[in-house]
Amino acid sequence: MPSVIPATQIWNEAYGVFGKGPVFSVPRDAKVVCPDYDWFVDEFIPKLDQVTLPYVSEAYDCEDFCAEAQVLMTRSVRPNYKTGHTLNYVELQIPPGQELHRVQGGERGQWHATNVVRFSDGRWFFFEPQPGPINRRLTQAFTIMDSVRPAVREVRL
């Protein structure tokens, strides 16, 4: 079941989960609705599949898919809630030798735009909104010690 929480709680939790590393867009609304995990997987992702355009390098790529997902989430929650939501945009550097949603860190690291979502049960996930070879997937976000880079554990959809 979705829950509505103060946006300040999201800011505090996001800092605790992600540290200072990623560029994170925090909600600008006083309250936000946290979607239910099952609704997100069973209803939101299939709806997103119906509205997104095909990938075009440097024209419609990672940051564009993130923005599309945020707009669709706004449209999805608006009929029932007069609040913001917890699907946010994040840019992070994938460290060398690591991978997130099949995007490789390369030799020097790679910047990538993706979404993060805080679910009603309090769990935070990266959500890859791009279709195709990257595939839509959720990856649970958590920190290891005082690292500013998020560590990830993949959850297959």
N, C-alpha and C positions, 0 to 999 in steps of 0.2 A: 504494500500500500504506500502511495506517495506520502511524503511528509513535507511540511513547510517549516523552514528555520530562518533565523536572522542571517542576513548576508555577512555580518561581522563574524559569525561562527565559521562560515566558509573561508573567509580571509585567514583566520587563525589556523584552521585545519590545513589549508593549502600550504601555508608556510611550514607547518610541522611535517607534512608529507613530502613536499618538494624542495624545501630549503631555499637557497638563494640562486640556484643555477638556472632554471628555466625562466623564460619570459612568459608570465601567466596573466591572462585577462581575468580579473576578478569581477563578480557581479556588481553592477551599479545600482541595483534595486535594494530597498530596505529588507525585503524578505524574498526568499527563493524556494521554489519547489524542488525537492529531490525525487527523481523518478524511481520507480520500482525496477529492479534489475530484470525481472521476467517481462514486464511491459516493454522495456527498452529493447530487449533481444527479440521478442515475439512480434511486436507491433511497430516500434520506431524504426528499426533497421530495415525491415521490408519496405516501409513507406519511403525511406531515404533512397532505396534502390530504384524507386519509380520516378524520382524527380531529378536526380543528378545527371549532369552532362558527362560525356566521355572525357577521359584524361587527355590533355594536350600540354606537352612540356612547355614550361615558362608562360603559359597562357591560361590554362585551367588545371592547376596542380594542387599540391598539398594545402596551401593556405586557402584556396578557393573552395575546396571540399569542406574544410573546417567551417568556413563562413556559411556555406549552404546548410550544413548540419545544425548550426546554431539558429538560423532562421527557421528551419523546419521544427526544431524543438520549441521555439517561441510560438509558432502557429499551433503546435500540438497541445501545449499546456494552457494557452490563452482561454479556450472555451470554459474550462473548469477552475482556473486559478487566475487571480489578478495580481500575479507576482512575476518575478524573474524566474530563472531556472539555473541548474548547476551544471549544464553542459557548457564548458568554457574552452577557449582557444589557448593553446600553449605552444611555444617554440622552445625546443631544447636541443642541446648538442649531444649527439650520440657519440660516446667516446670511441677512440680507435679500438678496433677488435671486438666491439659490441654491436648489437643489432636491436632494433625496435621495429616491429611490424614489417620485417624483411627489408628495412632500410639499414644499410651497413654503415658503420662508423668510419670506414676507410682508414687511411694512414694517419690523417690529421684530425679526424672527427668530422661529423656531418651535421649541419643544422637541419631540423625537420619540424614542420608544423603539423600538429595533430590536435585532437580534442582530449580534454579530461572531463570526467563526470563523477559527481559524488552521488551515490545511490542512497535511497531511504534507509538502508541498513547501516550507513556510515562508511561503507567501503568506497575507496577511490580507485578509478580505473582510467588508463589511457584508452581512448577509442579512436581507431583509425577509420576515418570516414571515406577514404578512397576505395573504389571498387577495383576489380582487375587483379593483376599479379600480386599486389600488396594484400588484397582481401580485407574485408571489414573484420576487425577483431578487437577484442577487449583484452587489455593487459593490466593486471592488478598492480597498482603503484604502492611502493613502500620505501622507506629509507633504511640504509644500513649505517649504523653509527652516526657520525656527524657529516657524512658525505653530502655535498650539494647536488650531486648527480643522482637522479632517481634510479633505483634498481628495479628490475621488472621480473614478473613471473607471468608467462603467457597463459591465457585461458582460451581455448579453441571454441568457436561458436559452431 
